[in-house]
Amino acid sequence: MENKIEKKPMPKWLIYGLFIFKFILGLGLIYWTIYMTLQSNVGEDDDNAFLSTYHNVDSNFNNIVNNNSLFESKYNIKFEFNDETIVGLSYKDIFLSQRAIQNRKIRKNILKVGNNSFTIKVQDKNGNEIKNKKINILVTKSTNHLEDVTLIFNNTDTKDFKINSIGYWNITGTIKVDGMTGTFYIKTNAKNFM
């Protein structure tokens, strides 16, 4: 004859106690998640592509492309970033990952750790220099805004600035002439050339 061991059900107080414990633990974890999210400033470190929020860029991207086409139909633009020359408004880098820079032959190592110089030439289609222009540029790291450099060109062509670290950088900005706006976005990196 076999001995049968009779299984006793869990006491009700233990079942209710475990349920209450799990419920309170779940509420505590929800509260902790919300608290930690609020402390980390999520959403405050936006991309700033084209000197705007990504919401604006996303909803107005067709307008940006059309405005660039109209702008380039009236003006010639030439950027000289240290030793690199870029002709025309460039925004297609916004579609590339930062790692695409590793495989590039152009637009690579545009920035230097230390002193940098940017020159922007805007001419009409007859080759006449446009004097009355406003250019805003943001040079920013792709990971944070701690080392951002803002350059404002009011009727000038060249600005000098300094950056302090290597890594991946974005150069974005707007050019305004006679009520028209052109935008650009360039992904590059900075190297230490010492």
PyMOL CGO cylinders between C-alpha atoms (Angstrom):
from pymol import cmd
from pymol.cgo import CYLINDER

trace = [
    CYLINDER, 0.00, 0.00, 0.00, 1.26, 3.39, -0.98, 0.3, 1, 1, 1, 1, 1, 1,
    CYLINDER, 1.26, 3.39, -0.98, 1.34, 6.34, 1.34, 0.3, 1, 1, 1, 1, 1, 1,
    CYLINDER, 1.34, 6.34, 1.34, -0.50, 9.20, -0.21, 0.3, 1, 1, 1, 1, 1, 1,
    CYLINDER, -0.50, 9.20, -0.21, 0.60, 12.63, 0.82, 0.3, 1, 1, 1, 1, 1, 1,
    CYLINDER, 0.60, 12.63, 0.82, -2.28, 14.95, 0.85, 0.3, 1, 1, 1, 1, 1, 1,
    CYLINDER, -2.28, 14.95, 0.85, -1.48, 18.44, -0.46, 0.3, 1, 1, 1, 1, 1, 1,
    CYLINDER, -1.48, 18.44, -0.46, -2.96, 21.18, 1.62, 0.3, 1, 1, 1, 1, 1, 1,
    CYLINDER, -2.96, 21.18, 1.62, -4.05, 24.39, -0.11, 0.3, 1, 1, 1, 1, 1, 1,
    CYLINDER, -4.05, 24.39, -0.11, -2.25, 27.61, 0.74, 0.3, 1, 1, 1, 1, 1, 1,
    CYLINDER, -2.25, 27.61, 0.74, -3.82, 29.51, 3.55, 0.3, 1, 1, 1, 1, 1, 1,
    CYLINDER, -3.82, 29.51, 3.55, -6.01, 32.41, 2.44, 0.3, 1, 1, 1, 1, 1, 1,
    CYLINDER, -6.01, 32.41, 2.44, -4.02, 34.93, 4.48, 0.3, 1, 1, 1, 1, 1, 1,
    CYLINDER, -4.02, 34.93, 4.48, -0.86, 33.98, 2.54, 0.3, 1, 1, 1, 1, 1, 1,
    CYLINDER, -0.86, 33.98, 2.54, -2.58, 34.28, -0.86, 0.3, 1, 1, 1, 1, 1, 1,
    CYLINDER, -2.58, 34.28, -0.86, -4.04, 37.69, 0.03, 0.3, 1, 1, 1, 1, 1, 1,
    CYLINDER, -4.04, 37.69, 0.03, -0.75, 38.80, 1.55, 0.3, 1, 1, 1, 1, 1, 1,
    CYLINDER, -0.75, 38.80, 1.55, 1.20, 37.87, -1.62, 0.3, 1, 1, 1, 1, 1, 1,
    CYLINDER, 1.20, 37.87, -1.62, -1.39, 39.63, -3.79, 0.3, 1, 1, 1, 1, 1, 1,
    CYLINDER, -1.39, 39.63, -3.79, -1.19, 42.83, -1.71, 0.3, 1, 1, 1, 1, 1, 1,
    CYLINDER, -1.19, 42.83, -1.71, 2.62, 42.68, -1.65, 0.3, 1, 1, 1, 1, 1, 1,
    CYLINDER, 2.62, 42.68, -1.65, 2.84, 42.30, -5.46, 0.3, 1, 1, 1, 1, 1, 1,
    CYLINDER, 2.84, 42.30, -5.46, 0.29, 45.09, -5.97, 0.3, 1, 1, 1, 1, 1, 1,
    CYLINDER, 0.29, 45.09, -5.97, 2.19, 47.51, -3.72, 0.3, 1, 1, 1, 1, 1, 1,
    CYLINDER, 2.19, 47.51, -3.72, 5.52, 46.49, -5.28, 0.3, 1, 1, 1, 1, 1, 1,
    CYLINDER, 5.52, 46.49, -5.28, 4.07, 47.11, -8.78, 0.3, 1, 1, 1, 1, 1, 1,
    CYLINDER, 4.07, 47.11, -8.78, 2.81, 50.57, -7.77, 0.3, 1, 1, 1, 1, 1, 1,
    CYLINDER, 2.81, 50.57, -7.77, 6.18, 51.32, -6.21, 0.3, 1, 1, 1, 1, 1, 1,
    CYLINDER, 6.18, 51.32, -6.21, 8.04, 50.35, -9.40, 0.3, 1, 1, 1, 1, 1, 1,
    CYLINDER, 8.04, 50.35, -9.40, 5.70, 52.50, -11.51, 0.3, 1, 1, 1, 1, 1, 1,
    CYLINDER, 5.70, 52.50, -11.51, 6.30, 55.47, -9.18, 0.3, 1, 1, 1, 1, 1, 1,
    CYLINDER, 6.30, 55.47, -9.18, 10.09, 54.86, -9.25, 0.3, 1, 1, 1, 1, 1, 1,
    CYLINDER, 10.09, 54.86, -9.25, 10.11, 54.68, -13.08, 0.3, 1, 1, 1, 1, 1, 1,
    CYLINDER, 10.11, 54.68, -13.08, 8.22, 57.97, -13.40, 0.3, 1, 1, 1, 1, 1, 1,
    CYLINDER, 8.22, 57.97, -13.40, 10.42, 59.64, -10.80, 0.3, 1, 1, 1, 1, 1, 1,
    CYLINDER, 10.42, 59.64, -10.80, 13.68, 58.51, -12.47, 0.3, 1, 1, 1, 1, 1, 1,
    CYLINDER, 13.68, 58.51, -12.47, 12.40, 59.58, -15.92, 0.3, 1, 1, 1, 1, 1, 1,
    CYLINDER, 12.40, 59.58, -15.92, 11.57, 63.05, -14.66, 0.3, 1, 1, 1, 1, 1, 1,
    CYLINDER, 11.57, 63.05, -14.66, 15.00, 63.36, -13.02, 0.3, 1, 1, 1, 1, 1, 1,
    CYLINDER, 15.00, 63.36, -13.02, 16.86, 62.44, -16.23, 0.3, 1, 1, 1, 1, 1, 1,
    CYLINDER, 16.86, 62.44, -16.23, 15.47, 65.36, -18.30, 0.3, 1, 1, 1, 1, 1, 1,
    CYLINDER, 15.47, 65.36, -18.30, 14.14, 63.07, -21.04, 0.3, 1, 1, 1, 1, 1, 1,
    CYLINDER, 14.14, 63.07, -21.04, 13.07, 65.12, -24.04, 0.3, 1, 1, 1, 1, 1, 1,
    CYLINDER, 13.07, 65.12, -24.04, 15.12, 68.19, -23.14, 0.3, 1, 1, 1, 1, 1, 1,
    CYLINDER, 15.12, 68.19, -23.14, 18.07, 67.16, -25.31, 0.3, 1, 1, 1, 1, 1, 1,
    CYLINDER, 18.07, 67.16, -25.31, 16.43, 67.48, -28.72, 0.3, 1, 1, 1, 1, 1, 1,
    CYLINDER, 16.43, 67.48, -28.72, 18.32, 67.13, -31.97, 0.3, 1, 1, 1, 1, 1, 1,
    CYLINDER, 18.32, 67.13, -31.97, 17.98, 70.80, -33.10, 0.3, 1, 1, 1, 1, 1, 1,
    CYLINDER, 17.98, 70.80, -33.10, 18.29, 69.79, -36.76, 0.3, 1, 1, 1, 1, 1, 1,
    CYLINDER, 18.29, 69.79, -36.76, 17.88, 72.90, -38.89, 0.3, 1, 1, 1, 1, 1, 1,
    CYLINDER, 17.88, 72.90, -38.89, 17.80, 74.91, -35.62, 0.3, 1, 1, 1, 1, 1, 1,
    CYLINDER, 17.80, 74.91, -35.62, 14.32, 73.62, -34.88, 0.3, 1, 1, 1, 1, 1, 1,
    CYLINDER, 14.32, 73.62, -34.88, 12.67, 70.74, -33.06, 0.3, 1, 1, 1, 1, 1, 1,
    CYLINDER, 12.67, 70.74, -33.06, 12.37, 67.38, -34.78, 0.3, 1, 1, 1, 1, 1, 1,
    CYLINDER, 12.37, 67.38, -34.78, 8.56, 67.81, -34.66, 0.3, 1, 1, 1, 1, 1, 1,
    CYLINDER, 8.56, 67.81, -34.66, 8.87, 70.95, -36.81, 0.3, 1, 1, 1, 1, 1, 1,
    CYLINDER, 8.87, 70.95, -36.81, 11.35, 69.34, -39.18, 0.3, 1, 1, 1, 1, 1, 1,
    CYLINDER, 11.35, 69.34, -39.18, 9.17, 66.26, -39.56, 0.3, 1, 1, 1, 1, 1, 1,
    CYLINDER, 9.17, 66.26, -39.56, 5.97, 68.15, -40.30, 0.3, 1, 1, 1, 1, 1, 1,
    CYLINDER, 5.97, 68.15, -40.30, 7.63, 70.77, -42.55, 0.3, 1, 1, 1, 1, 1, 1,
    CYLINDER, 7.63, 70.77, -42.55, 10.30, 68.74, -44.34, 0.3, 1, 1, 1, 1, 1, 1,
    CYLINDER, 10.30, 68.74, -44.34, 8.69, 69.17, -47.77, 0.3, 1, 1, 1, 1, 1, 1,
    CYLINDER, 8.69, 69.17, -47.77, 8.68, 72.95, -47.22, 0.3, 1, 1, 1, 1, 1, 1,
    CYLINDER, 8.68, 72.95, -47.22, 12.37, 72.82, -46.26, 0.3, 1, 1, 1, 1, 1, 1,
    CYLINDER, 12.37, 72.82, -46.26, 13.22, 70.96, -49.48, 0.3, 1, 1, 1, 1, 1, 1,
    CYLINDER, 13.22, 70.96, -49.48, 11.12, 73.35, -51.60, 0.3, 1, 1, 1, 1, 1, 1,
    CYLINDER, 11.12, 73.35, -51.60, 12.62, 76.42, -49.90, 0.3, 1, 1, 1, 1, 1, 1,
    CYLINDER, 12.62, 76.42, -49.90, 16.13, 75.07, -50.52, 0.3, 1, 1, 1, 1, 1, 1,
    CYLINDER, 16.13, 75.07, -50.52, 15.36, 74.53, -54.21, 0.3, 1, 1, 1, 1, 1, 1,
    CYLINDER, 15.36, 74.53, -54.21, 13.98, 78.05, -54.53, 0.3, 1, 1, 1, 1, 1, 1,
    CYLINDER, 13.98, 78.05, -54.53, 16.93, 79.50, -52.59, 0.3, 1, 1, 1, 1, 1, 1,
    CYLINDER, 16.93, 79.50, -52.59, 19.48, 77.69, -54.77, 0.3, 1, 1, 1, 1, 1, 1,
    CYLINDER, 19.48, 77.69, -54.77, 17.68, 78.81, -57.94, 0.3, 1, 1, 1, 1, 1, 1,
    CYLINDER, 17.68, 78.81, -57.94, 18.51, 82.41, -56.97, 0.3, 1, 1, 1, 1, 1, 1,
    CYLINDER, 18.51, 82.41, -56.97, 21.79, 82.11, -55.07, 0.3, 1, 1, 1, 1, 1, 1,
    CYLINDER, 21.79, 82.11, -55.07, 25.07, 80.19, -55.16, 0.3, 1, 1, 1, 1, 1, 1,
    CYLINDER, 25.07, 80.19, -55.16, 26.31, 79.03, -51.77, 0.3, 1, 1, 1, 1, 1, 1,
    CYLINDER, 26.31, 79.03, -51.77, 29.82, 77.86, -50.92, 0.3, 1, 1, 1, 1, 1, 1,
    CYLINDER, 29.82, 77.86, -50.92, 30.88, 76.68, -47.46, 0.3, 1, 1, 1, 1, 1, 1,
    CYLINDER, 30.88, 76.68, -47.46, 34.53, 76.50, -46.46, 0.3, 1, 1, 1, 1, 1, 1,
    CYLINDER, 34.53, 76.50, -46.46, 34.91, 74.57, -43.22, 0.3, 1, 1, 1, 1, 1, 1,
    CYLINDER, 34.91, 74.57, -43.22, 38.65, 74.70, -42.41, 0.3, 1, 1, 1, 1, 1, 1,
    CYLINDER, 38.65, 74.70, -42.41, 40.10, 72.82, -45.42, 0.3, 1, 1, 1, 1, 1, 1,
    CYLINDER, 40.10, 72.82, -45.42, 36.83, 71.33, -46.73, 0.3, 1, 1, 1, 1, 1, 1,
    CYLINDER, 36.83, 71.33, -46.73, 34.71, 73.07, -49.38, 0.3, 1, 1, 1, 1, 1, 1,
    CYLINDER, 34.71, 73.07, -49.38, 31.03, 72.22, -49.85, 0.3, 1, 1, 1, 1, 1, 1,
    CYLINDER, 31.03, 72.22, -49.85, 29.06, 73.78, -52.68, 0.3, 1, 1, 1, 1, 1, 1,
    CYLINDER, 29.06, 73.78, -52.68, 25.31, 74.20, -52.28, 0.3, 1, 1, 1, 1, 1, 1,
    CYLINDER, 25.31, 74.20, -52.28, 22.86, 73.67, -49.47, 0.3, 1, 1, 1, 1, 1, 1,
    CYLINDER, 22.86, 73.67, -49.47, 23.25, 70.20, -48.06, 0.3, 1, 1, 1, 1, 1, 1,
    CYLINDER, 23.25, 70.20, -48.06, 20.61, 68.50, -45.96, 0.3, 1, 1, 1, 1, 1, 1,
    CYLINDER, 20.61, 68.50, -45.96, 20.76, 64.84, -47.02, 0.3, 1, 1, 1, 1, 1, 1,
    CYLINDER, 20.76, 64.84, -47.02, 23.13, 63.92, -44.18, 0.3, 1, 1, 1, 1, 1, 1,
    CYLINDER, 23.13, 63.92, -44.18, 20.10, 64.01, -41.89, 0.3, 1, 1, 1, 1, 1, 1,
    CYLINDER, 20.10, 64.01, -41.89, 19.18, 60.59, -43.32, 0.3, 1, 1, 1, 1, 1, 1,
    CYLINDER, 19.18, 60.59, -43.32, 22.56, 59.03, -42.46, 0.3, 1, 1, 1, 1, 1, 1,
    CYLINDER, 22.56, 59.03, -42.46, 23.72, 57.52, -39.21, 0.3, 1, 1, 1, 1, 1, 1,
    CYLINDER, 23.72, 57.52, -39.21, 26.77, 59.04, -37.56, 0.3, 1, 1, 1, 1, 1, 1,
    CYLINDER, 26.77, 59.04, -37.56, 28.70, 55.84, -38.27, 0.3, 1, 1, 1, 1, 1, 1,
    CYLINDER, 28.70, 55.84, -38.27, 28.40, 56.52, -42.02, 0.3, 1, 1, 1, 1, 1, 1,
    CYLINDER, 28.40, 56.52, -42.02, 31.18, 59.09, -41.51, 0.3, 1, 1, 1, 1, 1, 1,
    CYLINDER, 31.18, 59.09, -41.51, 33.73, 56.31, -40.99, 0.3, 1, 1, 1, 1, 1, 1,
    CYLINDER, 33.73, 56.31, -40.99, 33.37, 55.17, -44.62, 0.3, 1, 1, 1, 1, 1, 1,
    CYLINDER, 33.37, 55.17, -44.62, 33.37, 58.65, -46.16, 0.3, 1, 1, 1, 1, 1, 1,
    CYLINDER, 33.37, 58.65, -46.16, 36.08, 60.21, -48.23, 0.3, 1, 1, 1, 1, 1, 1,
    CYLINDER, 36.08, 60.21, -48.23, 34.45, 63.68, -48.22, 0.3, 1, 1, 1, 1, 1, 1,
    CYLINDER, 34.45, 63.68, -48.22, 32.92, 65.60, -45.30, 0.3, 1, 1, 1, 1, 1, 1,
    CYLINDER, 32.92, 65.60, -45.30, 35.15, 63.65, -42.97, 0.3, 1, 1, 1, 1, 1, 1,
    CYLINDER, 35.15, 63.65, -42.97, 37.40, 65.31, -40.38, 0.3, 1, 1, 1, 1, 1, 1,
    CYLINDER, 37.40, 65.31, -40.38, 35.96, 68.75, -41.20, 0.3, 1, 1, 1, 1, 1, 1,
    CYLINDER, 35.96, 68.75, -41.20, 36.45, 69.90, -37.61, 0.3, 1, 1, 1, 1, 1, 1,
    CYLINDER, 36.45, 69.90, -37.61, 39.68, 70.05, -35.66, 0.3, 1, 1, 1, 1, 1, 1,
    CYLINDER, 39.68, 70.05, -35.66, 40.18, 69.93, -31.93, 0.3, 1, 1, 1, 1, 1, 1,
    CYLINDER, 40.18, 69.93, -31.93, 41.23, 73.50, -31.23, 0.3, 1, 1, 1, 1, 1, 1,
    CYLINDER, 41.23, 73.50, -31.23, 40.76, 76.43, -33.59, 0.3, 1, 1, 1, 1, 1, 1,
    CYLINDER, 40.76, 76.43, -33.59, 38.38, 76.22, -36.55, 0.3, 1, 1, 1, 1, 1, 1,
    CYLINDER, 38.38, 76.22, -36.55, 37.37, 78.69, -39.24, 0.3, 1, 1, 1, 1, 1, 1,
    CYLINDER, 37.37, 78.69, -39.24, 34.14, 78.75, -41.26, 0.3, 1, 1, 1, 1, 1, 1,
    CYLINDER, 34.14, 78.75, -41.26, 33.60, 80.92, -44.32, 0.3, 1, 1, 1, 1, 1, 1,
    CYLINDER, 33.60, 80.92, -44.32, 30.28, 81.11, -46.13, 0.3, 1, 1, 1, 1, 1, 1,
    CYLINDER, 30.28, 81.11, -46.13, 29.96, 82.83, -49.50, 0.3, 1, 1, 1, 1, 1, 1,
    CYLINDER, 29.96, 82.83, -49.50, 26.53, 83.70, -50.90, 0.3, 1, 1, 1, 1, 1, 1,
    CYLINDER, 26.53, 83.70, -50.90, 26.34, 85.08, -54.44, 0.3, 1, 1, 1, 1, 1, 1,
    CYLINDER, 26.34, 85.08, -54.44, 23.53, 85.77, -56.85, 0.3, 1, 1, 1, 1, 1, 1,
    CYLINDER, 23.53, 85.77, -56.85, 23.53, 83.82, -60.12, 0.3, 1, 1, 1, 1, 1, 1,
    CYLINDER, 23.53, 83.82, -60.12, 25.56, 86.61, -61.79, 0.3, 1, 1, 1, 1, 1, 1,
    CYLINDER, 25.56, 86.61, -61.79, 28.40, 86.09, -59.30, 0.3, 1, 1, 1, 1, 1, 1,
    CYLINDER, 28.40, 86.09, -59.30, 27.73, 89.25, -57.25, 0.3, 1, 1, 1, 1, 1, 1,
    CYLINDER, 27.73, 89.25, -57.25, 28.47, 88.87, -53.55, 0.3, 1, 1, 1, 1, 1, 1,
    CYLINDER, 28.47, 88.87, -53.55, 25.36, 89.15, -51.34, 0.3, 1, 1, 1, 1, 1, 1,
    CYLINDER, 25.36, 89.15, -51.34, 26.18, 91.48, -48.46, 0.3, 1, 1, 1, 1, 1, 1,
    CYLINDER, 26.18, 91.48, -48.46, 22.80, 91.61, -46.69, 0.3, 1, 1, 1, 1, 1, 1,
    CYLINDER, 22.80, 91.61, -46.69, 22.48, 88.11, -45.25, 0.3, 1, 1, 1, 1, 1, 1,
    CYLINDER, 22.48, 88.11, -45.25, 21.96, 86.45, -41.90, 0.3, 1, 1, 1, 1, 1, 1,
    CYLINDER, 21.96, 86.45, -41.90, 23.45, 83.04, -41.20, 0.3, 1, 1, 1, 1, 1, 1,
    CYLINDER, 23.45, 83.04, -41.20, 22.95, 81.00, -38.02, 0.3, 1, 1, 1, 1, 1, 1,
    CYLINDER, 22.95, 81.00, -38.02, 25.00, 77.87, -37.44, 0.3, 1, 1, 1, 1, 1, 1,
    CYLINDER, 25.00, 77.87, -37.44, 24.94, 75.38, -34.61, 0.3, 1, 1, 1, 1, 1, 1,
    CYLINDER, 24.94, 75.38, -34.61, 27.95, 73.07, -34.25, 0.3, 1, 1, 1, 1, 1, 1,
    CYLINDER, 27.95, 73.07, -34.25, 26.86, 70.33, -31.86, 0.3, 1, 1, 1, 1, 1, 1,
    CYLINDER, 26.86, 70.33, -31.86, 27.92, 66.89, -30.78, 0.3, 1, 1, 1, 1, 1, 1,
    CYLINDER, 27.92, 66.89, -30.78, 25.58, 64.14, -31.86, 0.3, 1, 1, 1, 1, 1, 1,
    CYLINDER, 25.58, 64.14, -31.86, 25.26, 62.84, -28.29, 0.3, 1, 1, 1, 1, 1, 1,
    CYLINDER, 25.26, 62.84, -28.29, 24.61, 65.96, -26.21, 0.3, 1, 1, 1, 1, 1, 1,
    CYLINDER, 24.61, 65.96, -26.21, 24.55, 69.75, -26.20, 0.3, 1, 1, 1, 1, 1, 1,
    CYLINDER, 24.55, 69.75, -26.20, 27.26, 70.33, -23.59, 0.3, 1, 1, 1, 1, 1, 1,
    CYLINDER, 27.26, 70.33, -23.59, 29.81, 71.64, -26.12, 0.3, 1, 1, 1, 1, 1, 1,
    CYLINDER, 29.81, 71.64, -26.12, 27.49, 73.45, -28.55, 0.3, 1, 1, 1, 1, 1, 1,
    CYLINDER, 27.49, 73.45, -28.55, 28.96, 76.34, -30.51, 0.3, 1, 1, 1, 1, 1, 1,
    CYLINDER, 28.96, 76.34, -30.51, 26.53, 78.89, -31.95, 0.3, 1, 1, 1, 1, 1, 1,
    CYLINDER, 26.53, 78.89, -31.95, 27.79, 81.06, -34.79, 0.3, 1, 1, 1, 1, 1, 1,
    CYLINDER, 27.79, 81.06, -34.79, 25.83, 84.08, -36.01, 0.3, 1, 1, 1, 1, 1, 1,
    CYLINDER, 25.83, 84.08, -36.01, 26.98, 85.74, -39.23, 0.3, 1, 1, 1, 1, 1, 1,
    CYLINDER, 26.98, 85.74, -39.23, 25.38, 89.18, -39.66, 0.3, 1, 1, 1, 1, 1, 1,
    CYLINDER, 25.38, 89.18, -39.66, 26.59, 90.46, -43.01, 0.3, 1, 1, 1, 1, 1, 1,
    CYLINDER, 26.59, 90.46, -43.01, 29.98, 88.77, -42.47, 0.3, 1, 1, 1, 1, 1, 1,
    CYLINDER, 29.98, 88.77, -42.47, 31.54, 85.81, -44.24, 0.3, 1, 1, 1, 1, 1, 1,
    CYLINDER, 31.54, 85.81, -44.24, 33.98, 84.24, -41.75, 0.3, 1, 1, 1, 1, 1, 1,
    CYLINDER, 33.98, 84.24, -41.75, 33.79, 83.12, -38.12, 0.3, 1, 1, 1, 1, 1, 1,
    CYLINDER, 33.79, 83.12, -38.12, 36.46, 81.50, -36.00, 0.3, 1, 1, 1, 1, 1, 1,
    CYLINDER, 36.46, 81.50, -36.00, 35.66, 79.24, -33.05, 0.3, 1, 1, 1, 1, 1, 1,
    CYLINDER, 35.66, 79.24, -33.05, 37.15, 76.54, -30.91, 0.3, 1, 1, 1, 1, 1, 1,
    CYLINDER, 37.15, 76.54, -30.91, 36.07, 73.02, -29.99, 0.3, 1, 1, 1, 1, 1, 1,
    CYLINDER, 36.07, 73.02, -29.99, 37.65, 70.93, -27.26, 0.3, 1, 1, 1, 1, 1, 1,
    CYLINDER, 37.65, 70.93, -27.26, 36.99, 67.27, -28.04, 0.3, 1, 1, 1, 1, 1, 1,
    CYLINDER, 36.99, 67.27, -28.04, 37.11, 64.66, -30.76, 0.3, 1, 1, 1, 1, 1, 1,
    CYLINDER, 37.11, 64.66, -30.76, 34.02, 62.73, -31.82, 0.3, 1, 1, 1, 1, 1, 1,
    CYLINDER, 34.02, 62.73, -31.82, 31.03, 62.95, -34.11, 0.3, 1, 1, 1, 1, 1, 1,
    CYLINDER, 31.03, 62.95, -34.11, 29.60, 66.41, -34.71, 0.3, 1, 1, 1, 1, 1, 1,
    CYLINDER, 29.60, 66.41, -34.71, 26.67, 67.92, -36.60, 0.3, 1, 1, 1, 1, 1, 1,
    CYLINDER, 26.67, 67.92, -36.60, 26.80, 71.29, -38.36, 0.3, 1, 1, 1, 1, 1, 1,
    CYLINDER, 26.80, 71.29, -38.36, 23.33, 72.66, -38.99, 0.3, 1, 1, 1, 1, 1, 1,
    CYLINDER, 23.33, 72.66, -38.99, 21.97, 76.08, -39.79, 0.3, 1, 1, 1, 1, 1, 1,
    CYLINDER, 21.97, 76.08, -39.79, 19.99, 78.54, -41.84, 0.3, 1, 1, 1, 1, 1, 1,
    CYLINDER, 19.99, 78.54, -41.84, 20.84, 81.22, -44.38, 0.3, 1, 1, 1, 1, 1, 1,
    CYLINDER, 20.84, 81.22, -44.38, 18.40, 84.11, -44.79, 0.3, 1, 1, 1, 1, 1, 1,
    CYLINDER, 18.40, 84.11, -44.79, 18.52, 86.52, -47.72, 0.3, 1, 1, 1, 1, 1, 1,
    CYLINDER, 18.52, 86.52, -47.72, 15.67, 88.86, -48.77, 0.3, 1, 1, 1, 1, 1, 1,
    CYLINDER, 15.67, 88.86, -48.77, 13.03, 86.90, -46.84, 0.3, 1, 1, 1, 1, 1, 1,
    CYLINDER, 13.03, 86.90, -46.84, 14.13, 83.56, -48.27, 0.3, 1, 1, 1, 1, 1, 1,
    CYLINDER, 14.13, 83.56, -48.27, 15.58, 80.81, -46.07, 0.3, 1, 1, 1, 1, 1, 1,
    CYLINDER, 15.58, 80.81, -46.07, 17.89, 77.98, -47.00, 0.3, 1, 1, 1, 1, 1, 1,
    CYLINDER, 17.89, 77.98, -47.00, 18.84, 75.25, -44.54, 0.3, 1, 1, 1, 1, 1, 1,
    CYLINDER, 18.84, 75.25, -44.54, 21.73, 72.81, -44.27, 0.3, 1, 1, 1, 1, 1, 1,
    CYLINDER, 21.73, 72.81, -44.27, 22.72, 69.82, -42.14, 0.3, 1, 1, 1, 1, 1, 1,
    CYLINDER, 22.72, 69.82, -42.14, 26.17, 68.25, -42.28, 0.3, 1, 1, 1, 1, 1, 1,
    CYLINDER, 26.17, 68.25, -42.28, 27.42, 65.28, -40.28, 0.3, 1, 1, 1, 1, 1, 1,
    CYLINDER, 27.42, 65.28, -40.28, 31.14, 65.08, -39.72, 0.3, 1, 1, 1, 1, 1, 1,
    CYLINDER, 31.14, 65.08, -39.72, 33.70, 64.33, -37.05, 0.3, 1, 1, 1, 1, 1, 1,
    CYLINDER, 33.70, 64.33, -37.05, 36.50, 66.14, -35.28, 0.3, 1, 1, 1, 1, 1, 1,
    CYLINDER, 36.50, 66.14, -35.28, 40.01, 64.78, -35.04, 0.3, 1, 1, 1, 1, 1, 1,
    CYLINDER, 40.01, 64.78, -35.04, 43.02, 65.80, -33.09, 0.3, 1, 1, 1, 1, 1, 1,
    CYLINDER, 43.02, 65.80, -33.09, 45.59, 66.86, -35.70, 0.3, 1, 1, 1, 1, 1, 1,
    CYLINDER, 45.59, 66.86, -35.70, 48.51, 67.42, -33.32, 0.3, 1, 1, 1, 1, 1, 1,
]
cmd.load_cgo(trace, "trace")
